[in-house]
Amino acid sequence: MLELVREFDEWRKLRDQYVQFSKDYPMGWKDFGCKAPDKFLPAEDAHHLAPWHISVIGALGDSLTAARSSLAKSLIDTSNEYRGMNFVSGGDNCLNTRATLGNIFKTFNPDIKGLSKGISSENSTEKARFNLAKSGGFSYDLLWETIELVNRIKLDKSIHFDKDWKFINLFIGTNNLCYFCKDKQTLGPEKYFEDLKNSIEYLRANLPRVFLNLMPSFHVEIISELNEMSSFCKVVHRKNCPCTFEMSKEEYANIKKEFDAKLDLFNSVEYQRPDFAIVVSPAINISKLPFLGSTPNLAFIAADCFHFSEITHDFAAKEIWANLFEPFDRRHVVEDFENIRPDKWDCPPYNCSYLKTPLNSYNCSMAKYRAPSPPIRPINTFDIQYQSKVYLPSLNELERRANLNEQGTPFVFALFALTFFVVAFASAGVILQRRRREAKRRQSGERTPLLLTANLYDDQLF
């Protein structure tokens, strides 16, 4: 134990240098400025859902969503779960000082329910609220989390269970990957998909009005780069993620692709319902650590050398927020940390403010709006005129268009061209007929004497 304390102290001193160097990272979004319209209609369905329609926020997952160790300063603190600042439902601070999805949604709806507070386990209904993420959780724990989440929301008297819209974030699979080599059957991609499907089907059957945001499991193999920097990290990783010592990076890359492919199956028209939308947000599906010079930037790593630091939670919330307004099949993934701009943001596109799904992404892509990536700070946010209602076709029409879009665009262009030529031909005929009638009505005294006779006859032809 004394040896572990000594190793932690050396690691802490090393990490503190990176934290000090990164102290100017812009936490939160000051003067956010984005706001809900003064008047707006209720959402027709899950595919006409704007940020101001969200009344409840919840989270499912493992220790990364529980914010384990994120604010830890000592070895004892590394077992704490700082749910009040987790990137999904954290509610300890306002958006001016810390970005979480909950804090962002709160700027549009100050009465949002489910925000987590302080330090707590998932069992604390008072502090954890609707963050049911379980430290050490595997995908097979997800159904329990889901059932408990539904029960908590149902028992909350401040929530209209049937009418309030709920934003639920699901981020799990890290522990499956860390222990995959120990039990490939129970922790593999097929079982991962089955576990997710069971939980999703339970949500869809028992929790009305849900927007479910799925996140790919974390690239656990990248933490092995820290082993060369600290003996403490090597001890932690050998205990908490043993397969990183038994599998190569290439093996991990291949199995991670299988996990991601299973997750993408939910990102389709098939899983959408009028009161249930499901999408995948891949923004932080990063395959390499952020670097500072030639070494990993330890300011992004928590004091336990495994979990997200407070900077990473802030960064994750901002990138996922941008994902939510990008077309579902063209969402960005952070690949180069040198080009991230955590001090910039986008307001929801004023003429298509809906959280993007497979059923509305195509329609919104046809509208003229400023894409949310890369982020650009609004120049004059308070002058933005929001429409009280933005038209989108019915759900059946959206499904038809989504299917049409999947089949390719040549048919659409051909149909457009045919329609254009038919309309143009008909218009030319109408104009020609009208001019002939006008020519017949003309009297000889109305003709100007300055026109030559030849020109007169030419004029009468039209």
C-alpha positions as CSV (number, residue, x, y, z in Angstrom):
1,M,0.0,0.0,0.0
2,L,2.8,2.4,0.9
3,E,4.4,1.7,-2.5
4,L,1.1,2.6,-4.2
5,V,0.9,5.8,-2.3
6,R,4.4,6.7,-3.3
7,E,3.7,5.9,-7.0
8,F,0.5,8.0,-6.9
9,D,2.3,10.9,-5.4
10,E,4.8,10.8,-8.3
11,W,2.0,10.5,-10.8
12,R,0.1,13.4,-9.2
13,K,3.1,15.7,-9.4
14,L,3.6,14.9,-13.0
15,R,-0.1,15.3,-13.9
16,D,-0.2,18.6,-12.0
17,Q,2.3,20.1,-14.4
18,Y,0.0,19.4,-17.4
19,V,-3.1,20.7,-15.4
20,Q,-1.2,23.9,-14.7
21,F,-0.2,24.3,-18.3
22,S,-3.8,23.7,-19.4
23,K,-5.3,26.1,-16.9
24,D,-6.5,28.4,-19.6
25,Y,-8.8,25.8,-21.1
26,P,-12.2,27.6,-21.5
27,M,-14.5,25.8,-19.1
28,G,-18.2,26.3,-19.9
29,W,-19.6,28.9,-22.3
30,K,-19.8,32.4,-21.0
31,D,-22.6,34.6,-22.5
32,F,-24.1,31.6,-24.3
33,G,-27.0,33.7,-25.7
34,C,-28.9,30.9,-27.4
35,K,-32.5,30.9,-26.2
36,A,-35.9,29.5,-26.8
37,P,-38.4,31.5,-28.8
38,D,-40.8,33.6,-26.8
39,K,-43.7,31.5,-28.1
40,F,-43.5,27.9,-29.5
41,L,-45.9,25.0,-30.1
42,P,-45.5,21.6,-28.4
43,A,-43.5,19.1,-30.3
44,E,-45.6,17.0,-32.7
45,D,-43.4,13.9,-32.3
46,A,-39.8,12.9,-31.5
47,H,-38.7,14.1,-34.9
48,H,-40.0,17.6,-34.4
49,L,-38.1,18.1,-31.1
50,A,-36.2,21.3,-30.3
51,P,-34.0,21.9,-27.2
52,W,-36.7,23.9,-25.5
53,H,-39.1,20.9,-25.6
54,I,-36.8,18.8,-23.4
55,S,-38.1,18.6,-19.8
56,V,-36.2,15.7,-18.4
57,I,-32.6,14.5,-18.7
58,G,-31.3,11.0,-17.7
59,A,-28.1,9.0,-18.1
60,L,-27.3,5.3,-18.4
61,G,-23.8,3.8,-18.5
62,D,-20.7,3.1,-16.4
63,S,-18.1,5.0,-14.4
64,L,-17.3,7.4,-17.2
65,T,-20.9,8.8,-17.0
66,A,-20.7,8.6,-13.2
67,A,-17.8,11.0,-13.4
68,R,-15.7,8.8,-11.2
69,S,-12.5,10.5,-10.0
70,S,-13.0,13.5,-12.2
71,L,-12.3,16.1,-9.5
72,A,-10.1,13.9,-7.4
73,K,-7.0,15.5,-5.8
74,S,-5.9,12.6,-3.5
75,L,-5.7,8.8,-3.8
76,I,-8.7,8.5,-1.5
77,D,-10.8,10.8,-3.7
78,T,-10.3,8.6,-6.8
79,S,-13.2,6.4,-5.7
80,N,-15.6,9.3,-5.6
81,E,-18.3,9.7,-8.3
82,Y,-18.7,13.4,-9.0
83,R,-22.1,13.1,-10.7
84,G,-22.8,16.8,-10.3
85,M,-20.3,17.6,-13.0
86,N,-20.7,14.6,-15.4
87,F,-21.0,15.6,-19.0
88,V,-24.6,14.5,-19.4
89,S,-26.7,15.4,-16.4
90,G,-24.3,17.4,-14.3
91,G,-26.0,20.3,-12.5
92,D,-23.6,21.6,-9.9
93,N,-22.6,24.7,-11.9
94,C,-24.2,26.9,-14.5
95,L,-23.1,26.9,-18.1
96,N,-21.0,30.0,-17.6
97,T,-18.4,27.9,-15.7
98,R,-19.0,24.3,-16.8
99,A,-20.6,22.7,-19.9
100,T,-22.8,19.7,-19.4
101,L,-25.7,18.7,-21.7
102,G,-28.0,19.3,-18.7
103,N,-26.7,22.8,-18.2
104,I,-27.1,23.6,-22.0
105,F,-30.6,22.3,-22.1
106,K,-31.3,24.3,-18.9
107,T,-30.7,27.5,-20.8
108,F,-33.7,26.7,-23.0
109,N,-35.8,25.2,-20.2
110,P,-34.9,26.4,-16.7
111,D,-37.3,23.8,-15.2
112,I,-35.6,20.8,-16.6
113,K,-35.7,17.8,-14.3
114,G,-33.1,15.1,-13.5
115,L,-29.9,17.1,-13.0
116,S,-27.3,15.4,-10.8
117,K,-25.7,17.1,-7.8
118,G,-22.5,16.6,-5.8
119,I,-20.9,13.3,-5.0
120,S,-23.0,10.2,-4.9
121,S,-23.5,6.7,-6.1
122,E,-26.3,5.7,-8.5
123,N,-28.4,4.7,-5.5
124,S,-28.9,8.2,-4.3
125,T,-32.3,9.4,-5.7
126,E,-31.8,12.8,-4.2
127,K,-28.3,13.6,-5.6
128,A,-27.9,11.2,-8.6
129,R,-31.4,11.9,-9.7
130,F,-31.8,10.3,-13.1
131,N,-28.1,9.4,-13.6
132,L,-28.2,5.6,-13.2
133,A,-24.7,5.0,-14.5
134,K,-23.0,2.3,-12.5
135,S,-19.3,2.2,-11.9
136,G,-17.9,-1.1,-13.1
137,G,-21.0,-1.7,-15.2
138,F,-21.0,-4.0,-18.2
139,S,-23.6,-4.0,-21.0
140,Y,-25.5,-6.8,-19.1
141,D,-26.1,-4.3,-16.3
142,L,-27.9,-2.0,-18.6
143,L,-31.4,-3.4,-18.3
144,W,-31.3,-3.0,-14.5
145,E,-30.3,0.7,-14.9
146,T,-33.1,1.2,-17.5
147,I,-35.8,-0.3,-15.3
148,E,-34.6,1.8,-12.3
149,L,-34.5,5.0,-14.5
150,V,-38.1,4.4,-15.6
151,N,-39.3,3.9,-12.1
152,R,-37.6,7.0,-10.8
153,I,-39.1,9.2,-13.5
154,K,-42.5,7.6,-12.9
155,L,-42.4,8.3,-9.2
156,D,-41.4,12.0,-9.6
157,K,-44.6,14.0,-9.0
158,S,-43.0,17.1,-10.7
159,I,-42.9,15.3,-14.0
160,H,-45.8,14.7,-16.4
161,F,-44.9,11.1,-17.2
162,D,-46.9,10.9,-20.5
163,K,-46.4,14.4,-21.9
164,D,-42.9,15.6,-20.9
165,W,-40.1,14.9,-23.4
166,K,-37.1,13.0,-22.0
167,F,-33.5,13.2,-23.3
168,I,-31.6,10.0,-22.3
169,N,-27.9,9.4,-22.9
170,L,-26.6,5.9,-23.1
171,F,-22.8,5.3,-23.0
172,I,-21.6,1.8,-22.1
173,G,-19.1,-0.8,-23.3
174,T,-15.8,0.3,-21.8
175,N,-15.7,-2.5,-19.3
176,N,-16.8,-5.0,-22.0
177,L,-13.7,-4.0,-23.9
178,C,-11.4,-4.0,-20.9
179,Y,-12.4,-7.6,-20.0
180,F,-13.2,-8.9,-23.4
181,C,-10.3,-11.3,-23.6
182,K,-11.5,-13.0,-20.3
183,D,-15.0,-13.9,-21.6
184,K,-15.5,-13.2,-25.3
185,Q,-18.9,-14.8,-25.3
186,T,-20.5,-12.7,-22.5
187,L,-18.6,-9.5,-23.3
188,G,-18.4,-9.6,-27.1
189,P,-20.1,-7.5,-29.7
190,E,-23.1,-9.9,-30.2
191,K,-24.0,-9.9,-26.6
192,Y,-23.3,-6.1,-26.4
193,F,-25.9,-5.6,-29.1
194,E,-28.4,-7.9,-27.5
195,D,-28.0,-6.2,-24.1
196,L,-28.5,-2.8,-25.7
197,K,-31.5,-4.0,-27.7
198,N,-33.2,-5.4,-24.6
199,S,-32.8,-2.1,-22.7
200,I,-33.9,0.0,-25.7
201,E,-37.0,-2.1,-26.2
202,Y,-37.8,-1.8,-22.5
203,L,-37.4,2.0,-22.7
204,R,-39.6,2.2,-25.8
205,A,-42.3,0.1,-24.2
206,N,-42.3,1.8,-20.8
207,L,-41.2,5.4,-21.1
208,P,-43.2,7.7,-23.4
209,R,-41.7,10.6,-25.3
210,V,-38.0,9.8,-25.4
211,F,-35.0,11.0,-27.4
212,L,-32.3,8.4,-26.9
213,N,-28.7,9.4,-27.6
214,L,-26.2,6.5,-28.0
215,M,-22.5,6.9,-27.7
216,P,-19.9,4.4,-29.0
217,S,-17.8,2.6,-26.3
218,F,-14.5,4.2,-25.4
219,H,-11.3,3.3,-27.2
220,V,-9.7,1.7,-24.1
221,E,-6.5,0.7,-25.9
222,I,-5.3,4.3,-26.0
223,I,-4.7,4.4,-22.2
224,S,-1.8,2.0,-22.6
225,E,0.2,4.9,-23.8
226,L,0.2,6.2,-20.2
227,N,1.9,3.1,-18.8
228,E,5.3,4.4,-20.0
229,M,4.8,7.7,-18.2
230,S,3.8,6.3,-14.7
231,S,4.2,3.1,-12.8
232,F,1.0,4.1,-11.0
233,C,-0.9,4.1,-14.3
234,K,0.4,0.6,-15.1
235,V,-0.9,-0.7,-11.7
236,V,-4.3,0.8,-12.2
237,H,-4.7,-0.4,-15.8
238,R,-3.6,-3.9,-15.0
239,K,-6.3,-4.1,-12.4
240,N,-9.1,-2.2,-14.2
241,C,-8.4,-3.0,-17.8
242,P,-6.3,-6.1,-17.9
243,C,-6.9,-7.0,-21.6
244,T,-4.9,-3.9,-22.6
245,F,-1.9,-6.0,-21.5
246,E,-3.0,-9.1,-23.4
247,M,-4.3,-7.7,-26.7
248,S,-2.5,-5.7,-29.3
249,K,-3.7,-2.3,-30.5
250,E,-4.6,-3.9,-33.9
251,E,-6.7,-6.6,-32.1
252,Y,-8.4,-3.9,-30.2
253,A,-9.0,-1.8,-33.3
254,N,-10.7,-4.7,-35.0
255,I,-13.0,-5.6,-32.1
256,K,-13.9,-2.0,-31.5
257,K,-15.0,-1.8,-35.2
258,E,-17.4,-4.7,-34.5
259,F,-18.8,-3.0,-31.4
260,D,-19.3,0.3,-33.3
261,A,-21.0,-1.6,-36.2
262,K,-23.5,-3.1,-33.8
263,L,-24.3,0.3,-32.4
264,D,-24.9,1.8,-35.8
265,L,-27.7,-0.7,-36.4
266,F,-29.8,1.4,-34.1
267,N,-29.1,4.5,-36.2
268,S,-31.7,3.6,-38.8
269,V,-35.3,4.4,-39.8
270,E,-36.4,1.0,-38.5
271,Y,-35.9,1.9,-34.8
272,Q,-37.7,5.3,-35.0
273,R,-41.2,5.8,-33.7
274,P,-43.5,8.9,-33.4
275,D,-42.7,9.2,-29.6
276,F,-39.3,7.6,-29.7
277,A,-36.2,8.7,-31.5
278,I,-32.8,7.0,-31.3
279,V,-29.5,8.3,-32.7
280,V,-25.7,7.7,-32.4
281,S,-23.4,10.6,-31.4
282,P,-19.8,9.6,-32.3
283,A,-18.1,12.9,-31.5
284,I,-15.8,11.6,-28.8
285,N,-15.2,8.2,-30.3
286,I,-11.5,9.2,-30.3
287,S,-8.8,6.8,-31.2
288,K,-5.8,8.7,-29.8
289,L,-5.2,10.8,-26.7
290,P,-4.7,14.6,-26.9
291,F,-1.1,15.5,-26.9
292,L,0.9,18.3,-25.4
293,G,4.1,18.5,-27.4
294,S,5.4,14.9,-27.7
295,T,3.5,13.4,-24.8
296,P,-0.2,12.8,-23.9
297,N,-1.8,15.8,-22.2
298,L,-2.5,14.4,-18.7
299,A,-4.9,17.3,-18.0
300,F,-7.5,15.3,-19.9
301,I,-7.0,12.3,-17.7
302,A,-8.4,12.1,-14.1
303,A,-6.2,11.6,-11.1
304,D,-6.8,7.8,-11.2
305,C,-5.1,7.6,-14.6
306,F,-8.2,6.0,-16.1
307,H,-11.3,8.2,-16.2
308,F,-12.2,11.5,-17.7
309,S,-11.0,14.7,-16.0
310,E,-13.2,17.7,-15.5
311,I,-11.8,19.2,-18.8
312,T,-12.8,16.1,-20.7
313,H,-16.3,16.1,-19.3
314,D,-16.6,19.8,-20.4
315,F,-15.2,19.0,-23.8
316,A,-17.4,15.9,-24.3
317,A,-20.6,17.9,-23.6
318,K,-19.7,20.6,-26.1
319,E,-18.8,18.1,-28.9
320,I,-22.0,16.0,-28.3
321,W,-24.1,19.2,-28.4
322,A,-22.7,19.9,-31.9
323,N,-23.4,16.3,-33.0
324,L,-27.1,16.7,-32.1
325,F,-27.7,19.3,-34.8
326,E,-25.6,17.5,-37.5
327,P,-27.3,15.2,-40.0
328,F,-27.4,11.7,-38.4
329,D,-25.1,10.1,-41.1
330,R,-22.6,13.0,-41.3
331,R,-21.8,13.7,-37.6
332,H,-18.2,14.7,-36.8
333,V,-15.7,12.7,-34.8
334,V,-12.9,14.6,-33.0
335,E,-9.7,13.4,-34.7
336,D,-7.3,16.3,-34.1
337,F,-7.3,18.0,-30.8
338,E,-5.2,20.8,-32.1
339,N,-8.2,22.1,-34.1
340,I,-10.9,21.9,-31.4
341,R,-12.5,25.2,-30.3
342,P,-14.1,24.7,-26.9
343,D,-14.7,28.4,-26.6
344,K,-17.0,28.5,-29.6
345,W,-20.5,27.2,-30.0
346,D,-23.6,27.3,-32.3
347,C,-27.2,28.0,-31.5
348,P,-29.8,25.6,-32.9
349,P,-30.4,26.6,-36.6
350,Y,-33.3,29.0,-36.4
351,N,-35.1,27.6,-39.4
352,C,-34.6,23.9,-38.5
353,S,-34.1,23.7,-34.8
354,Y,-34.8,20.0,-34.3
355,L,-32.5,17.5,-32.8
356,K,-31.5,15.5,-35.9
357,T,-32.7,12.0,-36.4
358,P,-32.8,9.6,-39.4
359,L,-36.3,10.9,-40.2
360,N,-35.6,14.6,-40.3
361,S,-31.9,15.0,-41.2
362,Y,-32.7,14.9,-45.0
363,N,-35.5,17.5,-44.7
364,C,-33.3,19.8,-42.7
365,S,-30.3,19.4,-45.0
366,M,-32.5,20.9,-47.8
367,A,-33.1,24.1,-45.7
368,K,-30.7,26.9,-45.5
369,Y,-29.1,26.9,-42.1
370,R,-25.7,27.3,-40.6
371,A,-24.2,23.9,-39.9
372,P,-23.1,23.5,-36.3
373,S,-19.6,22.1,-37.1
374,P,-17.1,23.7,-37.0
375,P,-18.4,25.8,-34.1
376,I,-18.8,29.5,-34.7
377,R,-19.8,32.0,-32.0
378,P,-23.1,33.8,-32.8
379,I,-22.3,37.4,-33.7
380,N,-25.5,38.9,-32.7
381,T,-27.4,36.2,-30.9
382,F,-30.2,38.3,-29.4
383,D,-31.2,39.5,-32.8
384,I,-32.0,36.0,-34.1
385,Q,-35.7,35.7,-34.9
386,Y,-37.0,32.2,-34.1
387,Q,-40.1,31.0,-35.8
388,S,-42.8,29.8,-33.5
389,K,-43.2,26.7,-35.7
390,V,-41.0,25.1,-38.3
391,Y,-42.8,23.0,-40.9
392,L,-41.8,19.4,-41.4
393,P,-43.9,16.8,-43.2
394,S,-45.7,14.0,-41.4
395,L,-43.9,11.1,-40.0
396,N,-45.0,8.8,-42.9
397,E,-43.7,11.4,-45.4
398,L,-40.4,11.7,-43.5
399,E,-40.1,7.9,-43.6
400,R,-40.8,7.9,-47.3
401,R,-38.2,10.6,-47.9
402,A,-35.6,8.8,-45.7
403,N,-36.1,5.6,-47.7
404,L,-35.9,7.5,-51.0
405,N,-32.7,9.1,-49.9
406,E,-31.2,5.7,-49.0
407,Q,-32.0,4.6,-52.6
408,G,-29.9,7.4,-54.0
409,T,-30.5,10.8,-55.5
410,P,-30.6,10.1,-59.3
411,F,-34.4,9.5,-59.2
412,V,-35.0,12.7,-57.3
413,F,-33.0,14.8,-59.8
414,A,-34.8,13.1,-62.7
415,L,-38.2,13.8,-61.2
416,F,-37.2,17.4,-60.5
417,A,-36.0,17.9,-64.1
418,L,-39.2,16.4,-65.6
419,T,-41.3,18.6,-63.3
420,F,-39.3,21.7,-64.3
421,F,-39.7,21.1,-68.1
422,V,-43.5,20.3,-67.8
423,V,-44.0,23.6,-65.8
424,A,-41.8,25.6,-68.2
425,F,-43.6,24.2,-71.3
426,A,-47.1,24.9,-69.8
427,S,-46.0,28.4,-68.8
428,A,-44.7,29.2,-72.3
429,G,-48.0,28.1,-73.8
430,V,-50.0,30.3,-71.5
431,I,-47.9,33.3,-72.2
432,L,-48.1,32.8,-76.0
433,Q,-51.9,32.4,-75.9
434,R,-52.2,35.6,-73.8
435,R,-50.1,37.7,-76.1
436,R,-52.1,36.6,-79.2
437,R,-55.4,37.6,-77.5
438,E,-53.9,41.0,-76.6
439,A,-52.7,41.5,-80.2
440,K,-56.2,40.9,-81.6
441,R,-57.7,43.5,-79.2
442,R,-55.4,46.3,-80.4
443,Q,-57.0,49.0,-82.5
444,S,-55.3,50.7,-85.4
445,G,-55.4,54.1,-83.7
446,E,-53.4,52.8,-80.7
447,R,-50.4,52.0,-82.9
448,T,-47.6,54.6,-82.7
449,P,-46.7,56.3,-86.0
450,L,-43.0,56.0,-85.1
451,L,-43.1,52.2,-85.7
452,L,-42.4,50.9,-89.2
453,T,-45.1,48.7,-90.8
454,A,-42.7,45.7,-90.8
455,N,-42.0,46.1,-87.1
456,L,-45.8,46.4,-86.5
457,Y,-46.4,43.1,-88.1
458,D,-43.5,41.5,-86.2
459,D,-44.9,42.8,-83.0
460,Q,-48.4,41.4,-83.8
461,L,-46.9,37.9,-84.1
462,F,-46.5,37.8,-80.4
